[in-house]
Amino acid sequence: MNVPFVDLKRQYQVIKQEVDSAIQEVVLNTSFILGKPVAEFEEKFARFCEVKHCIGVNSGTSALILALQALGIGQGDDAITTANTFIATAEAISCIGAKPVFCDIEERSYNLDPKKLEKAITKRTKAIIAVHLYGQPVDLDPILEIAKENGIPVIEDACQSHGALYKGKRVGGFGVMAAFSFYPGKNLGAYGEGGAIITNDDSLAEKMRMLRDHGSSKKYYHEYIGNNYRLEGIQGAVLSVKLRYLDEWNEKRRINAGIYKEYLKGMPVVLPEEMDYARHVYHLFVVRVKDRERLIDFLNQKGISTGIHYPVPIHLQKAYSFLGYKKGSLPVTERFMDEILSLPMFPELKEDEIHYVADCIKEFYYEG
Ligand SMILES: Cc1ncc(COP(=O)(O)O)c(C=O)c1O
């Protein structure tokens, strides 16, 4: 049996008619960039996230850059985040000329450890980017409290957590802004690049609308030096179709996670935990294992694709060596980097496929 890590074709088969006709309408109307399909999606996604504004952009990275830029952060400023995230979180900070400062993570959630946050704050700290990694919300309340005491805005990086709940409320509406990625494999994925920023702040929303389109609200009149971060019409149309299914797909991911947990019980595998404040949407199903590289090879031979998110934490990446972090700087983050393993996870994954993955893991540890 072959078990793919993600299979977007299965999903397309289910929504083919709706997606095809939505794309055709965009082409017929030649509304290729922003326009009605993007505006409609923005309105729907803002409602879904229970916030006032959504600004569609061309990637999650652009969304993070825009958020930082709108806050006026730049050279000489620091922004705190975690090193166990996709590099884009840190890159966005670097792109606007500021410096990323990394805070260690909690053992159980793999997210920023609020207990270690206060120590990382200095006079230069101008933002905290709180990442909801793997689909699990970070513990926002203590982070928001520390941020408020220090007068620092919190940006949520919700690029992996569309529709996840923190204490019963959608992520994205807690910080001053939140960034989403619609990279195709995400819980809500476009058919190309895409992203969005959401906020309840009217003036930040207005500024970001301009910044995503060369700092302009009227063609050829520019109030800010912006960039081209515009979302394409086809992506807006596809995202509007897929948004209708997001809660159902997240539920299927949760069911699949439950099946994995059941089948993997008792094996030498540390399973992902759902924190009591969180409704996890399992963008990734990340376990911790011993002898990982041999297990990956074994599963590969059995036709099972896996991933590692992420093999090298950002503070130890060559690109960030100039920051001066060393092995030992972030002990919890580093402890897990050789053990984490992402197993196949997507809504259309079948129970017998999960069963097969679990059987192969069992075979590796007990019969290998
Ligand atoms: C946590 C996180 N932040 C930011 C991004 C960047 O999003 P994009 O790839 O759409 O630029 C991603 C995408 O993988 C991500 O997972």
The ligand as a Gaussian input file, in Angstrom:
#p B3LYP/6-31G(d) Opt

LIG

0 1
 C        4.078000      28.884000      10.655000
 C        4.192000      29.450000       9.272000
 N        4.437000      30.761000       9.116000
 C        4.538000      31.314000       7.889000
 C        4.409000      30.563000       6.740000
 C        4.583000      31.209000       5.412000
 O        3.507000      31.043000       4.552000
 P        3.707000      31.025000       2.962000
 O        4.392000      29.762000       2.601000
 O        2.309000      31.109000       2.424000
 O        4.494000      32.232000       2.620000
 C        4.157000      29.192000       6.855000
 C        4.025000      28.349000       5.661000
 O        4.395000      27.221000       5.624000
 C        4.068000      28.619000       8.157000
 O        3.843000      27.311000       8.310000

